[in-house]
Amino acid sequence: MMPQRRINAGEGKPQEKENHTTNLSVSISTLYFTSYGGTSEQIKVYSNVITYSVPSSLVPSWCTVNTYSGYFTVTASANPNSKSRIDWLKVTVGEIKK
């Protein structure tokens, strides 16, 4: 094939990467629980992705997270010594909606 035809056919042209922006936000970014524990907060997930997750390895040991379609709940266990507990968790996204 002649050089001009290869260029016209797209050969030798660097592949363009698809540029997709992932959007993720949650309805609550700071949670407060009483020391009695057992209380839950529901957090809505707003995103342009099909799936999201809250990796259990990144959830504090004194919390339980249950995920559902479009939201998740965080439940804190009792805090018997009533000392302040501060930690964080991470929400990750999966496949982008097309």
Backbone torsions as a table, in degrees:
resi	resn	phi	psi	omega
1	MET	NA	140.6	-178.0
2	MET	-75.3	150.7	-177.1
3	PRO	-53.0	-43.8	-177.6
4	GLN	-63.7	-38.2	-179.6
5	ARG	-68.7	-36.4	178.0
6	ARG	-62.1	-43.8	179.3
7	ILE	-62.9	-44.1	179.9
8	ASN	-64.4	-31.3	-179.6
9	ALA	-82.6	-3.1	179.0
10	GLY	89.6	2.2	179.4
11	GLU	-73.9	142.3	179.1
12	GLY	80.4	-4.6	179.4
13	LYS	-85.2	131.5	178.6
14	PRO	-61.5	139.1	179.0
15	GLN	-70.5	137.2	178.0
16	GLU	-85.8	135.5	177.7
17	LYS	-82.7	139.0	175.0
18	GLU	-72.4	131.5	-178.7
19	ASN	-104.7	104.5	178.4
20	HIS	-116.1	130.3	176.8
21	THR	-96.2	130.5	177.8
22	THR	-96.6	128.3	177.5
23	ASN	-110.3	134.0	178.4
24	LEU	-149.1	127.8	172.0
25	SER	-147.7	161.2	-179.8
26	VAL	-126.8	156.9	-175.3
27	SER	-73.1	-25.1	-179.2
28	ILE	-135.0	132.7	179.5
29	SER	-112.0	-13.5	177.5
30	THR	-132.7	128.3	-179.5
31	LEU	-113.9	145.4	175.2
32	TYR	-129.4	131.9	179.0
33	PHE	-126.9	151.7	174.7
34	THR	-76.4	164.9	-179.4
35	SER	-73.0	-12.9	-179.8
36	TYR	-68.7	-27.2	178.3
37	GLY	74.2	-179.1	179.0
38	GLY	78.1	-2.5	179.1
39	THR	-91.3	149.7	-176.9
40	SER	-124.2	155.1	171.8
41	GLU	-125.5	136.9	175.7
42	GLN	-98.2	130.2	-177.9
43	ILE	-121.6	120.4	178.8
44	LYS	-81.5	144.8	179.3
45	VAL	-110.6	125.1	177.6
46	TYR	-114.0	120.3	-176.2
47	SER	-161.2	162.7	173.5
48	ASN	-99.1	23.3	179.7
49	VAL	-109.6	159.5	179.4
50	ILE	-79.1	-40.8	-176.5
51	THR	-127.1	155.6	173.9
52	TYR	-142.7	164.1	175.8
53	SER	-150.4	161.3	173.7
54	VAL	-122.7	96.5	-175.3
55	PRO	-58.4	125.1	-176.8
56	SER	-61.8	-27.0	178.4
57	SER	-68.2	-15.2	-179.2
58	LEU	-110.3	15.6	177.5
59	VAL	-102.7	134.0	178.2
60	PRO	-55.1	146.5	-176.5
61	SER	-62.2	-21.3	-178.1
62	TRP	-95.4	12.2	177.6
63	CYS	-124.0	153.8	172.2
64	THR	-123.4	134.5	178.8
65	VAL	-120.1	131.8	173.7
66	ASN	-121.1	128.6	-178.8
67	THR	-102.1	145.4	178.9
68	TYR	-137.4	177.7	178.7
69	SER	-71.5	109.9	176.1
70	GLY	88.7	-5.0	177.8
71	TYR	-161.2	166.4	172.8
72	PHE	-142.0	160.2	177.8
73	THR	-116.0	144.2	175.3
74	VAL	-118.3	125.3	178.3
75	THR	-118.8	129.1	179.6
76	ALA	-97.5	138.4	175.7
77	SER	-80.1	166.9	-179.7
78	ALA	-60.6	150.8	179.9
79	ASN	-118.5	86.0	-171.6
80	PRO	-62.2	-29.3	-179.5
81	ASN	-93.8	-1.4	176.8
82	SER	56.6	15.8	173.8
83	LYS	-75.8	148.4	-179.5
84	SER	-61.4	134.7	175.1
85	ARG	-118.5	124.6	179.2
86	ILE	-127.9	131.3	178.9
87	ASP	-159.6	-171.9	-179.4
88	TRP	-145.1	165.9	172.0
89	LEU	-137.8	167.1	-173.5
90	LYS	-124.0	136.5	174.5
91	VAL	-109.3	127.7	179.5
92	THR	-118.4	158.2	-178.7
93	VAL	-114.2	159.4	-179.7
94	GLY	-111.8	-126.2	-173.6
95	GLU	-69.7	136.4	179.8
96	ILE	-78.6	136.1	176.5
97	LYS	-67.5	139.6	179.2
98	LYS	-114.8	NA	NA
